[in-house]
Amino acid sequence: MSTPPQSSAPWPLASDPVLLGGENRSGTTLLSIVLDSHPALVVGPEIDFTEPPDLGPHVLEVCDLLDRGDARVSGTTKETIDPQWYDGVHFAVQCERSGLSRADLRALVGALMAERGTDLCDPEDRCRLVDAIGELRRTQTGAGRWGLKLQRKIQDIGAYAAVWPRARFIHIVRDGRDLAASHLKTVPDWGYRTVAEAAHGWLDVVTRPRRDAPDGRYLEVRYEDLVTRPRETAERMLDHLGLPWDEAVLRHAEHEHALFNKPWGHPAAEAAGKPLYTGRNGRYLQDLTPGEIREFERIAGAELERLGYPLTSTASGSAG
């Protein structure tokens, strides 16, 4: 199931989560870890809102298979897990990365299935499960608010803003050329395969949220600002969330985070555990050819310039 909740959802939830978005390889995991360092927040790396389709019984059966050490659900990659069970295993793994035990997951899924009388397949039930997971983690940690990554689903910000009328959104944006280089060089097995594909995908994610975001509840920050001006950027984010300043957010690598304890193959866990550094800014200059850079700028140059990323070529492109 890939349908987002309806923007006119008649079932708003009362909690006030911090929902983080951004294109894959934009620094969303680092952002979640930085905010998770604040004592008033517990922020998980991500929990998928849309997969697997048959969330309730499927996840319960996956938990049973994992408990038994069934070979069909061993490992953390598509190469080692039976395709029938991969999405369910991935969901369980995401929950563990966020600090939720398998027993907790089983209890929440079972309780919500009983309460709703459903298999948790429709968008409302799925959002209610995510909300229950967040509220449990908030209670377990003593934090005031919970958060997690929407990732690319930040494109559907209007729908999620209707589900959580008190939610605040933070969207992290990275230079699209660096993002393209990261996809092509670092995650070629699941990332974008061409520069053109990366440019169009990046444009979709960086333009739609700004257009559709509810007033006063959306903040856009650049990855480059987070790593080069961390205090200024963190102050903006905490002010947006109505939270007091805390130096802990500048020392995220020194704190315990659920993701560090159980990374389960997360591609950004190791990097997010290091102090802020700028070594990968501008990587596209080494990792992309001049022709690839020109192609990206032809497609997305206007948006790069809007975001403050200087072009290397003379002609700026436009969305489309």
C-alpha positions as CSV (number, residue, x, y, z in Angstrom):
1,M,0.0,0.0,0.0
2,S,1.4,3.4,-1.0
3,T,-1.6,5.6,-0.4
4,P,-1.0,8.4,2.1
5,P,-3.7,9.3,4.6
6,Q,-6.3,11.7,3.2
7,S,-5.6,15.3,3.8
8,S,-9.1,15.8,5.1
9,A,-8.8,13.0,7.6
10,P,-11.8,13.0,10.0
11,W,-9.7,11.2,12.7
12,P,-7.0,13.6,13.9
13,L,-4.7,12.4,16.5
14,A,-4.0,14.4,19.7
15,S,-0.3,13.9,20.0
16,D,2.3,16.5,18.9
17,P,5.1,14.6,17.1
18,V,8.1,16.0,15.4
19,L,8.0,14.6,11.8
20,L,11.2,14.8,9.8
21,G,11.5,14.6,6.0
22,G,14.0,14.7,3.2
23,E,15.2,12.9,0.2
24,N,17.1,9.7,0.8
25,R,20.8,10.4,1.5
26,S,20.0,14.0,2.6
27,G,21.0,13.7,6.2
28,T,17.7,12.7,7.7
29,T,19.2,10.1,10.0
30,L,21.8,12.6,11.3
31,L,18.9,15.1,11.9
32,S,17.0,12.5,13.8
33,I,20.0,11.7,16.0
34,V,20.7,15.4,16.7
35,L,17.2,16.0,17.8
36,D,17.0,12.7,19.7
37,S,19.9,14.1,21.9
38,H,17.6,16.8,23.3
39,P,16.2,15.6,26.7
40,A,12.7,16.6,25.8
41,L,12.6,14.5,22.6
42,V,12.8,10.9,21.6
43,V,13.2,10.7,17.9
44,G,13.5,7.4,15.9
45,P,15.2,7.0,12.6
46,E,12.1,5.9,10.6
47,I,9.1,3.6,10.7
48,D,7.4,2.9,7.3
49,F,3.8,4.2,7.1
50,T,2.9,2.2,4.0
51,E,4.6,-1.2,4.0
52,P,3.8,-4.1,4.4
53,P,0.3,-3.9,3.1
54,D,-1.2,-6.4,5.6
55,L,0.4,-4.8,8.6
56,G,-1.3,-6.5,11.6
57,P,-1.3,-10.3,11.2
58,H,1.7,-10.2,8.9
59,V,3.9,-8.4,11.5
60,L,2.7,-10.7,14.3
61,E,3.7,-13.7,12.2
62,V,7.0,-12.1,11.4
63,C,7.6,-11.6,15.1
64,D,7.0,-15.3,15.7
65,L,9.3,-16.3,12.9
66,L,12.1,-14.0,14.2
67,D,11.6,-15.4,17.7
68,R,12.1,-18.9,16.3
69,G,15.1,-17.9,14.3
70,D,13.4,-19.1,11.1
71,A,15.9,-19.0,8.1
72,R,13.4,-17.2,5.9
73,V,13.7,-14.1,8.0
74,S,17.5,-14.1,8.8
75,G,19.7,-11.1,8.1
76,T,18.6,-7.6,7.2
77,T,18.8,-7.4,3.4
78,K,16.6,-8.5,0.5
79,E,19.3,-11.0,-0.5
80,T,18.9,-12.9,2.8
81,I,15.2,-12.6,3.6
82,D,12.4,-14.4,1.8
83,P,10.6,-11.8,-0.4
84,Q,7.2,-12.9,1.2
85,W,8.5,-11.7,4.6
86,Y,10.9,-8.9,3.7
87,D,8.5,-5.9,4.3
88,G,7.3,-7.3,7.6
89,V,10.9,-8.0,8.8
90,H,11.9,-4.5,7.7
91,F,9.1,-3.0,9.7
92,A,10.1,-4.9,12.8
93,V,13.7,-4.0,12.3
94,Q,12.8,-0.3,12.0
95,C,10.9,-0.5,15.3
96,E,13.9,-2.0,17.0
97,R,16.2,0.7,15.5
98,S,13.8,3.2,17.2
99,G,14.1,1.5,20.6
100,L,10.9,-0.7,20.5
101,S,11.3,-4.3,21.6
102,R,9.7,-7.1,19.6
103,A,7.5,-7.8,22.6
104,D,6.4,-4.2,22.7
105,L,5.6,-4.3,19.0
106,R,3.6,-7.5,19.3
107,A,1.6,-6.1,22.2
108,L,0.8,-2.8,20.4
109,V,-0.2,-4.5,17.2
110,G,-2.4,-7.0,19.0
111,A,-4.0,-4.4,21.2
112,L,-4.8,-2.1,18.3
113,M,-6.2,-5.0,16.1
114,A,-8.5,-5.9,19.0
115,E,-9.6,-2.3,19.6
116,R,-10.2,-1.5,15.9
117,G,-11.5,-4.9,14.9
118,T,-9.3,-4.8,11.7
119,D,-6.0,-6.1,10.3
120,L,-4.5,-2.6,10.4
121,C,-4.5,-2.3,6.6
122,D,-6.0,1.2,6.0
123,P,-4.2,4.5,6.4
124,E,-6.0,5.4,9.6
125,D,-5.1,2.3,11.5
126,R,-1.6,2.4,10.3
127,C,-1.2,6.0,11.5
128,R,-2.7,5.0,14.8
129,L,-0.1,2.2,15.2
130,V,2.7,4.6,14.5
131,D,1.2,7.0,17.0
132,A,1.0,4.3,19.6
133,I,4.6,3.4,19.0
134,G,5.7,7.0,19.4
135,E,3.6,7.5,22.5
136,L,5.0,4.3,24.1
137,R,8.6,5.4,23.4
138,R,7.8,8.8,24.9
139,T,6.5,7.2,28.0
140,Q,9.4,4.8,28.2
141,T,12.0,7.5,28.0
142,G,10.3,10.2,29.9
143,A,10.5,12.6,26.9
144,G,7.9,15.3,26.3
145,R,7.5,14.6,22.6
146,W,8.2,11.8,20.1
147,G,9.4,12.1,16.6
148,L,10.4,10.0,13.5
149,K,11.3,10.3,9.9
150,L,8.7,10.6,7.2
151,Q,11.6,10.6,4.7
152,R,10.3,11.2,1.1
153,K,6.7,11.1,2.4
154,I,7.3,14.7,3.4
155,Q,5.9,15.3,-0.1
156,D,2.5,14.4,1.4
157,I,2.8,16.9,4.2
158,G,-0.8,18.1,3.9
159,A,-2.1,14.7,4.6
160,Y,0.1,14.0,7.7
161,A,-0.6,17.6,9.0
162,A,-4.3,16.7,9.0
163,V,-3.7,13.5,10.8
164,W,-1.5,15.2,13.4
165,P,-2.9,18.8,13.7
166,R,-0.3,19.6,16.4
167,A,2.7,18.1,14.6
168,R,5.7,20.2,13.6
169,F,7.7,19.3,10.5
170,I,11.3,19.8,9.7
171,H,12.6,19.2,6.2
172,I,16.3,18.7,5.6
173,V,17.5,19.6,2.1
174,R,20.9,18.7,0.7
175,D,22.7,19.9,-2.5
176,G,21.0,17.7,-5.1
177,R,24.3,17.2,-6.9
178,D,25.9,15.7,-3.8
179,L,22.8,13.6,-3.3
180,A,23.1,12.3,-6.8
181,A,26.7,11.4,-6.2
182,S,25.8,9.6,-3.0
183,H,23.1,7.6,-4.7
184,L,25.3,6.6,-7.6
185,K,28.4,5.9,-5.6
186,T,27.3,4.8,-2.1
187,V,23.9,3.0,-2.6
188,P,23.8,1.8,-6.2
189,D,21.9,-1.3,-5.2
190,W,18.7,0.7,-4.2
191,G,19.4,4.4,-5.0
192,Y,18.9,6.4,-8.2
193,R,20.6,4.8,-11.2
194,T,21.1,8.0,-13.3
195,V,21.8,11.6,-12.7
196,A,18.6,12.6,-14.5
197,E,16.5,10.2,-12.3
198,A,18.2,11.7,-9.2
199,A,17.5,15.3,-10.4
200,H,13.8,14.7,-11.0
201,G,13.4,12.8,-7.8
202,W,15.2,15.5,-5.8
203,L,13.0,18.2,-7.3
204,D,9.8,16.4,-6.3
205,V,10.9,16.1,-2.7
206,V,12.3,19.6,-2.3
207,T,9.5,21.6,-4.0
208,R,6.2,20.0,-3.0
209,P,6.5,20.3,0.8
210,R,7.2,24.0,0.7
211,R,4.1,24.6,-1.5
212,D,1.7,22.4,0.6
213,A,3.0,22.9,4.2
214,P,0.6,24.4,6.8
215,D,1.5,27.9,7.9
216,G,3.8,28.0,11.0
217,R,4.4,24.3,11.2
218,Y,7.1,23.7,8.6
219,L,10.8,24.5,8.7
220,E,13.3,23.9,5.9
221,V,16.9,23.5,6.8
222,R,20.0,22.7,4.7
223,Y,22.2,19.8,5.5
224,E,25.2,22.0,4.8
225,D,24.1,24.5,7.4
226,L,23.6,21.8,10.0
227,V,27.3,20.6,9.6
228,T,28.9,24.0,9.1
229,R,26.8,26.1,11.4
230,P,25.4,23.6,13.9
231,R,24.5,25.8,16.8
232,E,22.7,28.4,14.6
233,T,20.8,25.7,12.8
234,A,19.9,23.7,15.9
235,E,18.7,26.9,17.6
236,R,16.4,27.5,14.6
237,M,15.0,24.0,14.9
238,L,14.4,24.1,18.6
239,D,12.8,27.5,18.4
240,H,10.5,26.1,15.7
241,L,9.6,23.2,18.1
242,G,9.1,25.5,21.0
243,L,11.9,23.9,23.0
244,P,14.6,25.5,25.1
245,W,18.2,25.4,24.1
246,D,20.3,22.4,25.3
247,E,23.9,21.9,24.5
248,A,23.3,18.1,24.2
249,V,22.2,18.6,20.6
250,L,25.7,19.7,19.7
251,R,27.2,16.5,21.2
252,H,24.9,13.9,19.6
253,A,27.8,11.4,19.1
254,E,28.4,11.3,22.9
255,H,24.9,10.1,23.8
256,E,23.1,6.8,23.7
257,H,20.7,6.3,20.8
258,A,18.6,3.2,20.0
259,L,19.9,3.2,16.4
260,F,23.5,2.9,17.6
261,N,22.6,-0.1,19.7
262,K,20.7,-1.9,17.0
263,P,21.7,-0.5,13.6
264,W,20.7,-3.7,11.8
265,G,22.4,-2.6,8.6
266,H,21.1,1.0,8.5
267,P,23.2,2.7,5.8
268,A,23.7,6.0,7.7
269,A,24.0,4.7,11.3
270,E,27.8,4.7,11.4
271,A,28.1,8.2,9.9
272,A,25.4,9.6,12.1
273,G,27.3,8.4,15.2
274,K,30.3,10.6,14.4
275,P,30.7,14.3,15.3
276,L,29.5,16.8,12.7
277,Y,31.9,17.1,9.9
278,T,31.8,18.7,6.4
279,G,34.0,16.2,4.5
280,R,31.3,15.1,2.1
281,N,30.1,18.6,1.1
282,G,30.8,19.2,-2.5
283,R,31.6,15.5,-3.2
284,Y,29.9,15.8,-6.6
285,L,32.9,17.7,-7.9
286,Q,35.0,14.5,-7.6
287,D,32.3,11.9,-8.0
288,L,30.3,13.2,-10.9
289,T,31.7,13.9,-14.4
290,P,31.4,17.5,-15.8
291,G,28.7,16.2,-18.2
292,E,26.7,14.7,-15.3
293,I,26.9,18.0,-13.3
294,R,25.7,19.9,-16.3
295,E,22.8,17.5,-16.8
296,F,21.7,17.8,-13.1
297,E,21.9,21.6,-13.3
298,R,20.0,21.7,-16.6
299,I,17.1,19.9,-14.9
300,A,17.2,21.4,-11.4
301,G,19.4,24.4,-11.6
302,A,16.6,26.9,-10.7
303,E,15.8,25.1,-7.5
304,L,19.5,24.7,-6.6
305,E,19.9,28.5,-6.9
306,R,16.8,29.1,-4.9
307,L,18.3,27.0,-2.1
308,G,21.6,28.9,-2.3
309,Y,23.7,26.3,-4.1
310,P,25.8,28.1,-6.8
311,L,25.8,26.5,-10.2
312,T,29.0,25.4,-12.0
313,S,27.4,26.1,-15.4
314,T,26.0,29.3,-16.8
315,A,22.5,28.2,-17.7
316,S,20.2,27.3,-14.9
317,G,17.5,24.7,-15.4
318,S,13.9,24.6,-14.2
319,A,11.7,22.0,-12.6
320,G,10.5,19.6,-15.2
